[in-house]
Amino acid sequence: MTTDLEGRKALVTGGASGIGLACARELAGRGARVVVADINAEAAEAAAAEIGGEAWHVDLSRTRDLDALELDVDVLVNNAGLQRVSPVDEFDPDAFRLLHDIMLISPFLLIRASLPHMYGRGWGRIVNISSVHGLRASAYKSAYVSAKHGLEGLSKVTALEGGPHGVTSNCINPAYVRTPLVEKQIADQARVHGIPEDEVVEKVMLTETAVKRLVEPEEVASLVGWLTSDAAGMATGASYTIDGGWTAR
């Protein structure tokens, strides 16, 4: 693997498991010093120890705590997320706010905290782990879909402002990825769709894709690796799908 991130510092939110852990491993393998940010302190410490990085125990729902934050990172991967599945008329307002705090407000605040350092060095890479739901909607996911659509807009504005300073900003849009987040929503999906849990993957998660399997975390991380490299200096303001053909429809 190339070591084009040697001497760079990276921050990955939700970095202790799933896509985030795969990204942390990818960036560390490319030479970066990786900060693993996660609400699970023990898991963050374990992940950081594995890759020779640092752990940051943080609750990204506490957005006010991030208002005055300053970050000296060259690479920022906004990955932390969660899901709630419920009809709009039954959706818990606090759950809606929570998803937006973690998946839209906190990415804004982390980008805001990172840009001065990136601008000062004339180089930076921001990768926002969005979703196919940043480009398409699905029923029962009003909070997640709206937060991801907002993240897409935030990423594009950041790309326009960051371009003159050597900073790129992009989204990655995977379909369902084989992660704990996806596994945890199977019961909710079964309930709202009125089907058994063992039919959720086939009848809900894979129904729109041409390639009938879940995305692997390492596949997402490989694209993160490229987007953070020097070879991707002209790749900015874009949304890169890894969705098995979902958005080809």
C-alpha positions as CSV (number, residue, x, y, z in Angstrom):
1,M,0.0,0.0,0.0
2,T,1.1,3.5,-0.7
3,T,2.3,5.7,2.2
4,D,1.1,9.0,0.7
5,L,-0.4,10.1,4.0
6,E,3.0,9.9,5.9
7,G,3.2,12.9,8.2
8,R,-0.5,13.6,8.0
9,K,-3.0,13.4,10.8
10,A,-6.5,12.0,10.3
11,L,-9.7,11.9,12.3
12,V,-12.4,9.3,11.8
13,T,-15.6,9.6,13.7
14,G,-17.4,6.4,14.6
15,G,-14.0,4.9,14.1
16,A,-14.2,2.0,16.5
17,S,-16.4,-0.3,14.4
18,G,-17.9,-0.9,11.0
19,I,-17.1,1.5,8.2
20,G,-15.2,3.8,10.6
21,L,-12.8,1.1,11.7
22,A,-12.2,0.0,8.2
23,C,-11.4,3.6,7.3
24,A,-9.1,4.0,10.3
25,R,-7.2,0.9,9.2
26,E,-6.9,2.1,5.6
27,L,-5.6,5.6,6.5
28,A,-3.2,4.2,9.1
29,G,-1.9,1.8,6.4
30,R,-1.3,4.8,4.2
31,G,0.9,6.4,6.8
32,A,-1.5,8.7,8.6
33,R,-1.6,9.2,12.4
34,V,-5.3,8.4,13.0
35,V,-7.5,9.7,15.8
36,V,-10.3,7.2,16.4
37,A,-13.3,9.2,17.7
38,D,-16.2,7.2,19.2
39,I,-18.8,7.2,21.9
40,N,-17.6,3.8,23.0
41,A,-14.4,4.7,24.9
42,E,-13.2,1.1,25.3
43,A,-13.7,0.2,21.7
44,A,-12.0,3.5,20.6
45,E,-8.9,2.6,22.7
46,A,-8.8,-0.9,21.3
47,A,-9.0,0.4,17.7
48,A,-6.4,3.0,18.3
49,A,-4.0,0.5,19.9
50,E,-4.4,-1.8,16.9
51,I,-3.5,0.9,14.4
52,G,-1.0,2.8,16.5
53,G,-3.2,5.9,16.7
54,E,-5.1,7.9,19.3
55,A,-8.5,7.5,20.9
56,W,-11.0,10.3,21.4
57,H,-14.0,9.5,23.5
58,V,-16.7,11.9,22.3
59,D,-20.4,12.1,22.3
60,L,-21.2,13.9,19.0
61,S,-24.8,14.5,20.0
62,R,-23.5,17.1,22.5
63,T,-23.0,19.6,19.7
64,R,-22.6,22.6,21.9
65,D,-19.4,21.1,23.2
66,L,-18.0,21.3,19.7
67,D,-18.7,24.9,19.0
68,A,-15.3,26.2,20.1
69,L,-13.3,23.1,19.0
70,E,-10.1,23.5,17.1
71,L,-8.6,20.5,15.2
72,D,-5.1,20.1,13.8
73,V,-6.1,17.4,11.4
74,D,-5.3,17.1,7.7
75,V,-7.9,14.4,6.9
76,L,-11.4,14.4,8.3
77,V,-13.8,11.4,7.8
78,N,-17.3,12.2,9.0
79,N,-18.6,8.7,9.5
80,A,-20.5,8.5,12.8
81,G,-24.2,7.7,12.4
82,L,-27.2,5.9,13.7
83,Q,-30.6,4.9,12.4
84,R,-34.2,5.0,13.4
85,V,-37.0,3.4,11.3
86,S,-40.5,4.7,11.8
87,P,-43.3,6.3,9.9
88,V,-43.2,10.2,9.8
89,D,-46.4,10.5,11.8
90,E,-45.0,8.2,14.5
91,F,-41.4,9.4,14.5
92,D,-40.2,10.5,17.9
93,P,-39.1,14.2,17.7
94,D,-36.2,13.7,20.0
95,A,-34.9,10.8,17.8
96,F,-35.2,13.0,14.7
97,R,-33.2,15.8,16.4
98,L,-30.6,13.2,17.6
99,L,-29.9,11.9,14.1
100,H,-29.5,15.4,12.7
101,D,-27.2,16.4,15.6
102,I,-24.9,13.4,15.0
103,M,-25.0,13.2,11.2
104,L,-25.4,16.9,10.1
105,I,-24.7,19.3,12.9
106,S,-21.6,17.6,14.2
107,P,-20.0,17.1,10.8
108,F,-20.5,20.9,10.2
109,L,-18.8,21.7,13.5
110,L,-15.9,19.3,12.9
111,I,-15.4,20.7,9.4
112,R,-15.5,24.2,10.8
113,A,-12.9,23.2,13.4
114,S,-10.6,21.6,10.9
115,L,-10.6,24.1,8.0
116,P,-8.3,26.7,9.6
117,H,-5.5,24.1,10.0
118,M,-6.1,22.7,6.5
119,Y,-6.1,26.2,5.0
120,G,-2.9,27.0,6.8
121,R,-1.2,24.0,5.3
122,G,-2.7,24.5,1.9
123,W,-3.9,20.9,1.9
124,G,-6.8,19.0,3.3
125,R,-9.2,16.1,2.6
126,I,-12.7,15.9,3.9
127,V,-14.7,12.7,3.3
128,N,-18.3,12.5,4.4
129,I,-19.7,9.0,4.6
130,S,-23.2,9.7,3.3
131,S,-25.4,7.0,1.9
132,V,-27.5,6.0,-1.1
133,H,-30.1,7.7,1.1
134,G,-28.3,11.0,0.5
135,L,-29.4,10.7,-3.1
136,R,-32.6,8.6,-2.8
137,A,-35.4,8.3,-0.3
138,S,-36.9,5.3,1.4
139,A,-40.0,5.2,3.5
140,Y,-39.8,5.2,7.3
141,K,-36.4,7.0,7.3
142,S,-37.3,10.6,7.4
143,A,-34.5,11.6,9.9
144,Y,-31.8,9.6,8.2
145,V,-32.7,10.6,4.7
146,S,-33.0,14.3,5.5
147,A,-29.8,14.4,7.5
148,K,-27.9,12.7,4.7
149,H,-29.4,15.0,2.1
150,G,-28.2,17.9,4.2
151,L,-24.7,16.4,4.5
152,E,-24.5,16.3,0.7
153,G,-25.2,20.0,0.5
154,L,-22.7,20.8,3.3
155,S,-20.0,18.8,1.5
156,K,-20.6,20.6,-1.8
157,V,-20.4,24.1,-0.1
158,T,-17.2,23.0,1.7
159,A,-15.7,21.9,-1.7
160,L,-16.5,25.3,-3.2
161,E,-15.0,27.2,-0.3
162,G,-12.0,24.9,0.2
163,G,-10.9,24.5,-3.4
164,P,-8.8,27.7,-3.5
165,H,-7.0,26.4,-0.3
166,G,-6.1,22.9,-1.5
167,V,-8.9,21.3,0.5
168,T,-11.3,18.8,-1.1
169,S,-14.7,17.7,0.2
170,N,-16.6,14.7,-1.1
171,C,-19.4,12.2,-0.1
172,I,-19.3,8.5,-0.4
173,N,-22.7,6.9,-0.9
174,P,-22.9,3.2,-0.1
175,A,-26.0,1.0,-0.2
176,Y,-26.5,-1.2,2.9
177,V,-23.1,-2.1,4.4
178,R,-22.4,-5.1,6.5
179,T,-22.1,-3.3,9.8
180,P,-23.6,-3.4,13.3
181,L,-25.7,-0.3,12.3
182,V,-27.4,-2.3,9.6
183,E,-27.8,-5.4,11.7
184,K,-29.5,-3.4,14.4
185,Q,-32.3,-2.1,12.1
186,I,-33.4,-5.5,10.9
187,A,-36.0,-5.9,13.6
188,D,-37.4,-2.4,13.0
189,Q,-37.5,-3.0,9.2
190,A,-39.4,-6.3,9.8
191,R,-41.9,-4.5,12.0
192,V,-42.7,-1.6,9.7
193,H,-42.8,-3.7,6.5
194,G,-44.7,-6.6,8.2
195,I,-42.3,-9.3,7.2
196,P,-40.2,-11.8,9.2
197,E,-36.7,-10.6,10.2
198,D,-35.0,-13.3,8.1
199,E,-36.5,-11.8,5.0
200,V,-35.4,-8.2,5.6
201,V,-32.0,-8.4,3.8
202,E,-33.5,-9.9,0.6
203,K,-36.9,-8.1,0.5
204,V,-35.9,-4.6,1.8
205,M,-32.1,-4.1,1.8
206,L,-31.3,-5.6,-1.6
207,T,-34.4,-5.0,-3.5
208,E,-33.1,-1.9,-5.4
209,T,-29.6,-3.1,-6.1
210,A,-28.4,-5.0,-9.2
211,V,-25.6,-6.7,-7.2
212,K,-27.4,-8.8,-4.7
213,R,-25.1,-8.5,-1.6
214,L,-24.3,-6.1,1.1
215,V,-21.4,-3.7,0.7
216,E,-18.3,-4.6,2.7
217,P,-16.8,-1.9,5.0
218,E,-13.4,-2.4,3.3
219,E,-14.9,-1.5,0.0
220,V,-15.9,1.9,1.3
221,A,-12.6,2.4,3.0
222,S,-10.7,1.7,-0.2
223,L,-12.5,4.7,-1.8
224,V,-11.8,6.8,1.3
225,G,-8.1,5.9,0.8
226,W,-8.1,7.2,-2.8
227,L,-10.1,10.3,-2.0
228,T,-7.5,11.3,0.6
229,S,-4.6,10.7,-1.7
230,D,-2.7,13.3,-3.8
231,A,-4.1,11.6,-6.9
232,A,-7.5,12.9,-5.9
233,G,-6.7,16.5,-5.9
234,M,-9.2,17.4,-8.6
235,A,-11.9,15.2,-7.1
236,T,-14.1,17.5,-5.1
237,G,-17.7,18.4,-4.6
238,A,-18.9,15.0,-5.8
239,S,-20.9,12.0,-4.5
240,Y,-19.3,8.6,-5.2
241,T,-21.8,5.7,-5.1
242,I,-20.9,2.2,-4.0
243,D,-24.5,1.1,-4.2
244,G,-24.6,-2.0,-6.4
245,G,-26.5,-0.1,-9.1
246,W,-29.2,1.3,-6.8
247,T,-29.0,4.8,-8.2
248,A,-28.8,3.6,-11.8
249,R,-32.6,3.3,-11.7
